[in-house]
Amino acid sequence: MYSGDLGRKSRKKKRLATVVSSGASLKNKIKKMYFILFLCEGTHWIAEVIENIPNARITLTSPIELGDMSKFEELKMYCKRRVIPTHLSYNMLPTDIIQKQCKIIYIIRNPKDTAVSLFHYYRENPNLPGIETWAAFLELFLRGDVVYGSWFDHVLSLEEHKNDKNILIIFYEEMKKDISKSIKKITTFLGINVSDGEINKIAWKTSFSEMKNNATKENRDPDHTICALTSDRNLVFRKGVVGDWINYFTSKQKRVFDELFTEKMRHSELARHVEDCA
């Protein structure tokens, strides 16, 4: 491990400590009907689904990310149920959120597609380290030396909680295959009754093409923060397809990736489901 790695890990630990201590100040302010939208991939998609549920009376806040302390103060201003998008892993959440069993929606995507998506995200984000090639980025991804760390550790942090009643796990590939079914799961989890017609309308409004068409308008709204990580805090759309990784991975890269996946996730039920969805 070179000194740059050590420096980044040290800074990450300090930011994490700040997140946890700031979250602790929310004690007794978080009500049980407070919803956390806790995602590894597909943040905006789930947020759009919830925002389009009729009569939900749920406030969508701007994202909370690592080191973004101002948002904890913002939470104190909300008295209604709210959804908070974040890319933090389960073990990075403030203890009050865990103890009060706030509802958590966690979306998992095939890690190969996640790597490709994150590769393009890095290239379009001047706040993140510059990446010259896909091969160079994949090495970082496999080491977990990317924003929010290892995909494997991120998913494993939720493994022992996957059956908790306050947690809903959604698979990206299943959403792509049958968005209406996934919407029904989400609304049921949130305790909101919707008709089949309303589900169909939500599905249309949250299709990739429709969201992409609306992105420009959202990006122009200074009060609508979509991504706390990009320099202009705007939404970045690309393809949103399943299996695009095949256009990037060489046979050797696939073999190395699969070997690491098997090693890291051999006891994971969530990983087996990811493989079934792929």
C-alpha positions as CSV (number, residue, x, y, z in Angstrom):
1,M,0.0,0.0,0.0
2,Y,1.5,3.4,-1.0
3,S,1.3,6.6,1.0
4,G,-1.6,8.0,-1.0
5,D,-3.8,5.0,0.0
6,L,-2.9,5.6,3.7
7,G,-3.7,9.3,3.4
8,R,-7.1,8.7,1.8
9,K,-8.0,6.0,4.4
10,S,-7.0,8.3,7.3
11,R,-9.1,11.1,5.8
12,K,-12.0,8.8,5.3
13,K,-11.9,7.6,9.0
14,K,-11.9,11.2,10.2
15,R,-14.9,12.1,8.0
16,L,-16.7,9.0,9.2
17,A,-16.1,9.9,12.8
18,T,-17.6,13.4,12.0
19,V,-20.7,11.8,10.4
20,V,-21.3,9.5,13.4
21,S,-20.8,12.3,15.9
22,S,-23.1,14.7,14.0
23,G,-25.7,12.0,13.6
24,A,-25.7,11.4,17.4
25,S,-26.9,15.1,17.8
26,L,-30.1,14.1,16.2
27,K,-31.1,12.0,19.2
28,N,-34.8,12.3,20.0
29,K,-35.4,14.3,16.9
30,I,-35.7,11.3,14.6
31,K,-39.2,9.8,14.6
32,K,-40.1,6.3,13.7
33,M,-41.8,7.4,10.5
34,Y,-38.6,8.9,9.3
35,F,-37.4,7.1,6.1
36,I,-33.9,6.6,5.1
37,L,-33.3,5.9,1.4
38,F,-30.0,3.9,1.7
39,L,-28.5,2.9,-1.7
40,C,-25.5,1.5,-3.3
41,E,-26.7,2.2,-6.9
42,G,-29.8,3.7,-8.4
43,T,-30.3,6.5,-5.9
44,H,-32.2,8.8,-8.1
45,W,-34.4,6.1,-9.5
46,I,-35.8,5.0,-6.1
47,A,-36.1,8.7,-5.1
48,E,-38.2,9.4,-8.2
49,V,-40.5,6.4,-7.5
50,I,-41.2,7.6,-4.0
51,E,-41.6,11.2,-5.1
52,N,-44.3,10.2,-7.6
53,I,-46.4,8.1,-5.2
54,P,-49.7,10.0,-5.0
55,N,-50.7,11.3,-1.5
56,A,-47.6,9.9,0.1
57,R,-46.9,13.0,2.1
58,I,-43.2,12.2,2.2
59,T,-40.6,14.9,1.8
60,L,-37.6,14.1,-0.4
61,T,-34.5,15.8,1.1
62,S,-31.2,16.5,-0.6
63,P,-28.6,13.7,-0.2
64,I,-26.4,13.1,2.8
65,E,-23.0,11.9,1.8
66,L,-19.6,11.4,3.5
67,G,-18.4,14.6,5.1
68,D,-21.6,16.6,4.1
69,M,-22.3,17.8,7.6
70,S,-24.7,20.6,6.8
71,K,-27.5,18.1,5.9
72,F,-27.7,16.8,9.5
73,E,-28.7,20.3,10.6
74,E,-31.2,20.4,7.7
75,L,-33.0,17.3,9.0
76,K,-34.0,19.1,12.2
77,M,-36.2,21.4,10.0
78,Y,-38.5,18.6,8.8
79,C,-41.5,17.6,10.8
80,K,-43.0,15.2,8.2
81,R,-41.9,11.8,7.0
82,R,-38.9,12.2,4.7
83,V,-36.7,10.2,2.4
84,I,-32.9,10.9,2.5
85,P,-30.8,9.5,-0.4
86,T,-27.3,8.5,0.5
87,H,-24.5,6.2,-0.6
88,L,-23.3,5.5,2.9
89,S,-23.0,1.9,3.9
90,Y,-25.1,0.5,6.7
91,N,-22.3,0.6,9.2
92,M,-21.7,4.3,8.5
93,L,-25.2,5.3,9.5
94,P,-25.6,7.2,12.8
95,T,-26.6,4.9,15.6
96,D,-29.9,6.7,16.3
97,I,-31.1,5.8,12.8
98,I,-30.3,2.1,13.4
99,Q,-31.7,2.0,17.0
100,K,-35.0,3.7,16.0
101,Q,-35.4,1.3,13.1
102,C,-35.9,3.9,10.5
103,K,-37.1,2.3,7.2
104,I,-34.2,1.6,4.9
105,I,-34.4,0.8,1.2
106,Y,-31.2,-0.7,-0.2
107,I,-30.8,-1.2,-3.9
108,I,-28.1,-3.7,-5.2
109,R,-26.8,-3.8,-8.7
110,N,-24.5,-6.3,-10.4
111,P,-21.0,-5.2,-9.3
112,K,-19.6,-5.4,-12.8
113,D,-22.2,-2.9,-14.1
114,T,-21.7,-0.8,-10.9
115,A,-18.0,-0.7,-11.7
116,V,-18.7,0.6,-15.3
117,S,-21.2,3.1,-14.0
118,L,-18.8,4.4,-11.4
119,F,-16.0,4.6,-14.0
120,H,-18.0,7.0,-16.0
121,Y,-19.0,8.9,-12.9
122,Y,-15.4,9.4,-12.0
123,R,-14.5,10.7,-15.5
124,E,-17.3,13.2,-15.3
125,N,-16.6,14.4,-11.8
126,P,-13.6,16.8,-11.3
127,N,-13.9,16.4,-7.5
128,L,-12.8,12.8,-7.8
129,P,-9.3,11.5,-8.7
130,G,-8.6,11.6,-12.4
131,I,-8.9,8.2,-14.2
132,E,-7.1,7.7,-17.4
133,T,-8.2,4.2,-18.4
134,W,-10.8,1.6,-17.6
135,A,-8.1,-0.9,-16.6
136,A,-6.7,1.6,-14.1
137,F,-10.1,2.3,-12.6
138,L,-11.0,-1.4,-12.4
139,E,-7.9,-2.0,-10.2
140,L,-9.0,0.7,-7.9
141,F,-12.5,-0.8,-7.8
142,L,-11.3,-4.2,-7.0
143,R,-9.1,-2.9,-4.1
144,G,-12.1,-0.9,-2.8
145,D,-10.0,2.3,-3.3
146,V,-13.0,4.3,-4.7
147,V,-15.6,6.6,-3.1
148,Y,-17.4,4.8,-0.3
149,G,-15.0,1.9,-0.5
150,S,-15.5,-1.7,-1.6
151,W,-18.7,-2.8,-3.2
152,F,-18.3,-6.2,-1.5
153,D,-17.9,-4.6,2.0
154,H,-20.8,-2.3,1.3
155,V,-23.2,-5.1,0.5
156,L,-21.8,-7.4,3.3
157,S,-22.5,-4.6,5.8
158,L,-26.2,-5.3,5.3
159,E,-26.0,-9.1,5.0
160,E,-26.9,-9.9,8.6
161,H,-29.8,-7.3,8.5
162,K,-31.3,-8.5,5.2
163,N,-34.3,-10.0,7.0
164,D,-35.0,-7.1,9.3
165,K,-38.5,-5.8,9.1
166,N,-37.4,-2.2,8.6
167,I,-35.2,-3.0,5.6
168,L,-36.3,-3.6,2.0
169,I,-33.8,-4.9,-0.5
170,I,-34.4,-4.1,-4.1
171,F,-32.3,-5.5,-7.0
172,Y,-31.6,-3.2,-9.9
173,E,-32.0,-5.9,-12.5
174,E,-35.4,-6.8,-11.1
175,M,-36.5,-3.2,-11.3
176,K,-35.4,-3.1,-14.9
177,K,-37.3,-6.4,-15.7
178,D,-40.5,-5.5,-13.9
179,I,-40.7,-1.9,-12.6
180,S,-44.4,-2.2,-11.6
181,K,-43.7,-5.2,-9.3
182,S,-40.8,-3.3,-7.6
183,I,-43.0,-0.2,-7.2
184,K,-45.6,-2.4,-5.5
185,K,-43.0,-3.7,-3.1
186,I,-41.8,-0.2,-2.3
187,T,-45.3,1.2,-1.6
188,T,-46.3,-1.9,0.5
189,F,-43.1,-1.5,2.5
190,L,-43.9,2.2,3.1
191,G,-47.5,1.3,4.1
192,I,-49.1,3.3,1.2
193,N,-52.0,1.9,-0.8
194,V,-51.9,2.5,-4.5
195,S,-54.1,1.3,-7.4
196,D,-52.8,-0.6,-10.4
197,G,-53.5,2.5,-12.5
198,E,-51.4,4.6,-10.2
199,I,-48.5,2.1,-10.3
200,N,-48.6,2.2,-14.1
201,K,-48.4,6.0,-14.0
202,I,-45.5,5.9,-11.6
203,A,-43.7,3.3,-13.8
204,W,-44.1,5.6,-16.8
205,K,-42.9,8.7,-15.0
206,T,-39.9,6.9,-13.6
207,S,-38.8,5.2,-16.9
208,F,-35.2,6.0,-17.9
209,S,-36.2,8.0,-20.9
210,E,-38.7,10.1,-19.0
211,M,-36.3,10.8,-16.1
212,K,-33.5,11.7,-18.5
213,N,-35.9,14.2,-20.2
214,N,-36.7,15.8,-16.8
215,A,-33.0,15.9,-15.7
216,T,-32.2,19.2,-17.4
217,K,-35.0,21.0,-15.6
218,E,-34.0,19.5,-12.2
219,N,-30.4,20.4,-12.8
220,R,-31.4,24.1,-13.2
221,D,-33.2,24.2,-9.9
222,P,-30.8,25.4,-7.2
223,D,-32.9,24.0,-4.4
224,H,-33.1,20.5,-5.9
225,T,-29.8,18.9,-5.1
226,I,-29.5,15.5,-6.8
227,C,-26.0,14.5,-6.2
228,A,-23.9,15.8,-3.4
229,L,-20.7,14.5,-5.0
230,T,-20.5,16.2,-8.4
231,S,-18.9,19.7,-8.7
232,D,-22.2,21.3,-9.9
233,R,-24.3,18.9,-7.7
234,N,-26.2,17.9,-10.8
235,L,-27.7,14.6,-12.0
236,V,-25.5,12.4,-14.3
237,F,-27.4,10.1,-16.7
238,R,-25.7,7.5,-18.9
239,K,-27.4,4.3,-20.2
240,G,-29.1,2.7,-17.3
241,V,-29.0,-0.8,-18.9
242,V,-28.3,-4.2,-17.6
243,G,-25.2,-6.1,-18.8
244,D,-23.2,-3.2,-20.3
245,W,-20.1,-4.5,-18.4
246,I,-19.6,-7.0,-21.2
247,N,-18.5,-4.1,-23.4
248,Y,-15.7,-3.2,-21.0
249,F,-14.3,-6.3,-19.3
250,T,-11.7,-8.4,-21.1
251,S,-11.7,-12.1,-20.5
252,K,-8.8,-11.8,-18.0
253,Q,-10.5,-8.9,-16.2
254,K,-13.7,-11.0,-15.9
255,R,-11.8,-13.9,-14.5
256,V,-10.0,-11.8,-11.9
257,F,-13.3,-10.1,-10.9
258,D,-15.2,-13.4,-10.6
259,E,-12.4,-14.9,-8.5
260,L,-12.5,-12.0,-6.1
261,F,-16.3,-12.1,-6.1
262,T,-16.3,-15.8,-5.1
263,E,-13.7,-15.2,-2.4
264,K,-15.4,-12.2,-0.8
265,M,-19.1,-13.2,-1.2
266,R,-19.0,-17.1,-0.9
267,H,-21.2,-17.0,2.2
268,S,-23.5,-14.2,1.0
269,E,-27.1,-14.9,0.2
270,L,-27.4,-11.5,-1.4
271,A,-24.5,-12.3,-3.7
272,R,-26.2,-15.4,-4.9
273,H,-29.3,-13.4,-5.7
274,V,-27.1,-11.0,-7.7
275,E,-25.8,-13.9,-9.7
276,D,-29.3,-15.2,-10.3
277,C,-30.4,-11.7,-11.6
278,A,-27.4,-11.3,-13.9
